[in-house]
Amino acid sequence: MSTATLDKNDSAGPVDSAENSASHLITLTLRIRRFNPEVSEDAQWQDFTLKIDPKDRVLDALHQIKWEQDGTLTFRRSCAHGICGSDAMRINGRNRLACKTLLKDINPEKPITVEPIKGLTVLKDLVVDMEPFFQAYRDVMPFLITNGNEPTRERYQSAADRERFDDTTKCILCAACTSSCPVFWNDGQYFGPAAIVNAHRFIFDSRDEGGEQRLEILNDRDGVWRCRTTFNCTDACPRGIEVTKAIQEVKRALITRRF
């Protein structure tokens, strides 16, 4: 019986395969704004160099750094699919979700800057204090308000009535719009675009009866009139919501009391 032998070329196969699998990787630099209040009161930039697939996302690069280079790097993430809104951050000067931003789309030939979103207190590295943001959200009463007895069947709504506020149901509370707003940067008391968007979602819901209450809340000095219509919020929204349009519709409803 003959014995099988490996040809010289066959023995080199796995090595060649490994080399081919790494051939698509690129070397890039992530320049991350680091801040640790236990170490220093000042933030500083730190460069990390890594080999990675250009089709990977910024979140993948952050994971690689944390798992392989510096376990102290701190950032938020959860679903990694653009639904939870946890990983909003400034990437190359623009608010984006790290899990939706491909490295190849932001010029990986130059250092990619990553820093926390603006207008909220930085707790550590890329993590900010979201409580002021969520307090504004709670203040606009983002829930259905009805009067009378509890219905015995579901509250029906036509497709046309639903379409009236459909766009603003897409908000994932990532704070990308609010933290891109110059008014919010200068005055954290401003409700901000996200809170107004979520108020819009119920103000124009035909089943809701709390529209007047919400409009009065947004008529406050820190409410909807602080908007300067710069469109930063619309540009920053990772869900494509027409934020500025929604804010204008709330302003119009305040003037006409028609919604």
Buried (B, 14 or more C-beta within 10 A) or exposed (E): EEEEEEEEEEEEEEEEEEEEEEEEEBEBBBBBBBBBEEEEEEBEEBEBEBEBBBEBBBBBBBBBBBEEEEEEBBBBBEEBEBEBBBBBBBBBEBBBBBBBBBBEEBEBEEBBBBBBBBBBEBBBBBBBEBEBBBEBBEBBBBEEBEEEEEEEEEEEEEEEBEEBBEBBBEBBBBBBBBBBBEBBBEEBBBBBBBBBBBBBBBBBBBBBEBBEBBBEBBEEEBBBBBBEEEEBBBBBBBBEBBBBEBBBBBBEBBEEEEB
